[in-house]
Amino acid sequence: MEVARHRTAMTRSDLSRPISTALVDGLLDPAQSIFDYGCGRGDDVRSLRDLGYAADGWDPNHNPEVTRTPAEVVNLGYVVNVIEHPTERADTLRSAWKLARRLLIVSARLTWEARDLIGVPHADGMITRAGTFQRFYDQNELAIWIEDTIGVRPLAAAPGIFYVFRDPVDAQQFLATRVYTYRPRVHVDPHQTYEAHRELLAPLFAFVTEHARPPRPGELGDSTEDTVRQVFGSLSRGHRLIRQVTDDAHWDRVSVQRRAELLIYVALSRFGGRPRLGELPTPLARDIRALFGTYRKACTQADRLLLACGDPAIVLVTARSSKIGKQTPSALYVHRSALAELPPVLQVYEGCARALAGTVVQANMIKLSVAQPQVSYLSYPSFDHDAHPTLDTAITVNLRRLTVEHRGYGRSANPPLLHRKEEFLGLDHPRRALYERLTRAEQRAGLYRAPERIGTLVGWLTTLEESGYEVRGHRLQRMAGSL
Ligand SMILES: C[S@@+](CC[C@H](N)C(=O)[O-])C[C@H]1O[C@@H](n2cnc3c(N)ncnc32)[C@H](O)[C@@H]1O
């Protein structure tokens, strides 16, 4: 059977998902080269060049004359799934990995994308109606195949997209940045000297807030450190002034938060094989020593946390006592912006799902099941502006079966919909009060009397209409003409 590989390359007007994911993850540096291996019609290369990146690409069908050269970042975007011979597929991955000095991005289409596709089975995939070959993968299957082929464990960036880092320190840096962070608001007492130098002290303030420890020489950058020294005599004196104008209790809370973040990171770092201390980025290693004394102590505590999140009884009790999120009989639902405020056990639970699936960029609601080891990433595109947003997609990660599944509601005439949006948010979220007011009004109007009816769009709209109400923005009002 003739396979039309060249026909797999589509014309792109936007960056491809793997490239935009890497961009959002801060992994593309304009000073570093990018090579697009199997670049198709070269749209990613062109867009990257327009954005100021040194990008080039090769494709055996569309751009064969370019020499394949090593680069800091190599992208192998949706190439492996169009190759029908498993040996050539593996050779292609190995060749791309050989060229990657710092990072290889590998992407392939996932099984759920094949649902509506009509084709004929061929080798380990299928021939589509366009005459192209497609091998669809399960998320975990793709990860295992990459590791077996090149001998390095990839990190899930997103469903269908993996990163393979050359240097373990870069891999750890990436993992550490994935832990959600939260810092309480700080009150600064009026103080003349502080006010006069507020801007100069801002980087020092930000560092202490992020790391929960003062910086070591060199960590703030030479020019900032020199100026702080000129004005205050030393970095420590600058730091002392910051402490003088703020409350000790604030910094205690910052330490508690940073300790939790580090534990969550160390717990989740187990998945790639626990890194040695020397494989940690220096600032991170310093944070761990400052807050735990030794890396070993942090590892012991982190392992306890990991063990706890695998215990259904602990997950249930922790979820039930969470101050954040909406409780239902089978799950705890949290808005993405509030994840960092969840108890550490639940953050590790969610982190285990993310280690498998990567980041689901469009998801703004996370459902932590307490009935089975399962986390769902739900996307409500209109959450911010719609008082009762409807569900568009759900990506469900099952931690026992190690599966990642997709379900779309976009075409449903009666999708699930949300009420009481404030319950999903963090305690000091600026829109809590607005959402609470609407909930109170809807309650007073008797609109929640039949909960089983209002959970989906049609039931909710009918309830509103029958009661003579409408929702405008985040306000409930009587419909024109109703009593
Ligand atoms: C689905 S397209 C993806 C193109 C591009 N990376 C993108 O994301 O738009 C697959 C591409 O893989 C190329 N290809 C096929 N066999 C290849 C191989 N052995 N090595 C590199 N590229 C190959 C095809 O020519 C085609 O352009």
The ligand as an ORCA input file, in Angstrom:
! r2SCAN-3c Opt
* xyz 0 1
  C       1.990     15.833     10.478
  S       3.353     16.498      9.671
  C       3.982     17.611     10.896
  C       4.754     18.747     10.327
  C       5.201     19.786     11.344
  N       6.140     19.254     12.302
  C       3.991     20.385     12.055
  O       3.807     20.114     13.252
  O       3.227     21.115     11.413
  C       4.496     15.185      9.605
  C       5.756     15.506      8.822
  O       6.712     14.474      9.047
  C       7.496     14.368      7.883
  N       8.210     13.095      7.896
  C       7.810     11.900      7.427
  N       8.761     10.968      7.623
  C       9.781     11.581      8.242
  C      11.049     11.161      8.728
  N      11.463      9.905      8.613
  N      11.855     12.078      9.311
  C      11.428     13.356      9.457
  N      10.239     13.805      9.024
  C       9.430     12.941      8.421
  C       6.478     14.500      6.769
  O       7.077     14.886      5.557
  C       5.553     15.581      7.313
  O       5.912     16.853      6.845
*
